[in-house]
Amino acid sequence: MRKAMICVSVMLAILQLWPMIFGNSVTPAQVAATAAPSALAASIIPAKQAALPANANTGTIKLASQAVGQTEQISCYRHYEIAFAACAPNDRACRMKSADQWDLCEATGFWGN
């Protein structure tokens, strides 16, 4: 078994060192050509965004628990709060299921049953 481990270690070392020893050499121009797109993206200045005027009416923000009779879709976190509150205090499986449903809701956009 020891000889097999030594053989595998030597083969892995050769596999990792082979490109460094016998691979194609990279010129500085090739490195610059590879780095050019990210350098170009970093040099672009973002456009200015319009700010709200000082007298703009932004309204009041309500929490999901304060919304009564809302017609919009309930957020995933609000579903999670409801499902978590319905679980018994020591029921870890129920709490994990509600956390999994929350994660799936965030990923897919709808709350499953």
C-alpha positions as CSV (number, residue, x, y, z in Angstrom):
1,M,0.0,0.0,0.0
2,R,2.9,2.3,0.8
3,K,4.3,1.8,-2.7
4,A,1.0,2.6,-4.3
5,M,0.8,5.9,-2.3
6,I,4.3,6.8,-3.4
7,C,3.4,6.0,-7.0
8,V,0.3,8.1,-6.9
9,S,2.1,11.0,-5.3
10,V,4.8,11.0,-8.0
11,M,2.2,10.8,-10.7
12,L,0.4,13.8,-9.3
13,A,3.6,15.8,-8.9
14,I,4.5,15.1,-12.6
15,L,0.9,16.0,-13.7
16,Q,1.2,19.4,-11.9
17,L,4.8,20.2,-12.9
18,W,4.6,19.1,-16.5
19,P,3.0,22.3,-17.9
20,M,5.5,24.4,-16.0
21,I,8.5,22.6,-17.3
22,F,7.4,21.7,-20.9
23,G,4.6,24.1,-21.5
24,N,4.5,27.0,-23.9
25,S,6.1,30.2,-22.6
26,V,3.8,33.2,-22.3
27,T,5.0,36.5,-23.5
28,P,4.2,39.8,-21.8
29,A,2.0,40.8,-24.8
30,Q,-0.2,37.8,-24.3
31,V,-0.6,38.6,-20.6
32,A,-1.5,42.2,-21.5
33,A,-4.0,41.0,-24.1
34,T,-5.6,38.8,-21.5
35,A,-5.8,41.5,-18.9
36,A,-7.0,44.2,-21.4
37,P,-10.8,43.6,-21.1
38,S,-10.8,43.9,-17.3
39,A,-8.6,47.0,-17.5
40,L,-11.0,48.6,-19.9
41,A,-14.0,47.8,-17.7
42,A,-12.3,49.3,-14.7
43,S,-11.6,52.6,-16.6
44,I,-15.2,53.2,-17.6
45,I,-16.9,55.9,-15.5
46,P,-20.4,55.1,-14.5
47,A,-23.2,57.5,-15.6
48,K,-24.6,59.9,-13.1
49,Q,-28.0,58.9,-11.8
50,A,-30.8,61.4,-11.3
51,A,-31.6,62.3,-7.7
52,L,-35.1,62.9,-6.4
53,P,-35.9,66.6,-6.0
54,A,-36.0,67.9,-2.4
55,N,-39.7,68.4,-2.4
56,A,-40.6,64.9,-3.9
57,N,-43.3,63.0,-2.1
58,T,-41.8,59.6,-1.3
59,G,-44.7,58.4,0.9
60,T,-44.4,56.3,4.0
61,I,-42.9,52.8,4.0
62,K,-45.0,50.0,5.6
63,L,-43.7,46.8,6.9
64,A,-45.1,43.5,5.5
65,S,-46.8,42.9,8.8
66,Q,-48.5,46.3,8.6
67,A,-50.0,45.8,5.2
68,V,-53.7,45.0,5.5
69,G,-55.7,43.9,2.5
70,Q,-52.7,44.1,0.2
71,T,-53.3,42.8,-3.4
72,E,-49.6,42.2,-4.2
73,Q,-47.8,38.9,-3.8
74,I,-46.6,38.2,-0.3
75,S,-42.8,38.3,0.0
76,C,-40.8,35.1,0.6
77,Y,-39.6,36.4,3.9
78,R,-43.2,37.1,5.1
79,H,-44.1,33.5,4.0
80,Y,-41.2,32.3,6.1
81,E,-42.2,34.3,9.1
82,I,-45.7,32.8,8.9
83,A,-44.4,29.2,8.5
84,F,-41.8,29.6,11.2
85,A,-44.4,31.0,13.7
86,A,-46.7,28.0,13.0
87,C,-44.0,25.6,14.1
88,A,-43.8,24.3,17.6
89,P,-40.9,25.8,19.7
90,N,-39.0,22.5,19.8
91,D,-39.9,21.2,16.3
92,R,-36.6,21.6,14.5
93,A,-37.7,19.7,11.5
94,C,-40.6,22.1,10.9
95,R,-38.3,25.1,11.3
96,M,-35.7,23.6,8.8
97,K,-38.5,22.9,6.3
98,S,-39.7,26.5,6.5
99,A,-36.1,27.7,6.0
100,D,-35.7,25.4,3.0
101,Q,-39.0,26.7,1.6
102,W,-37.8,30.2,2.1
103,D,-34.6,29.5,0.2
104,L,-36.5,27.8,-2.6
105,C,-38.9,30.8,-2.8
106,E,-36.0,33.2,-3.1
107,A,-34.5,31.1,-5.9
108,T,-37.7,30.4,-7.9
109,G,-39.9,33.3,-7.0
110,F,-42.9,31.4,-5.5
111,W,-43.7,29.7,-2.3
112,G,-44.2,25.9,-2.6
113,N,-46.6,23.8,-0.5
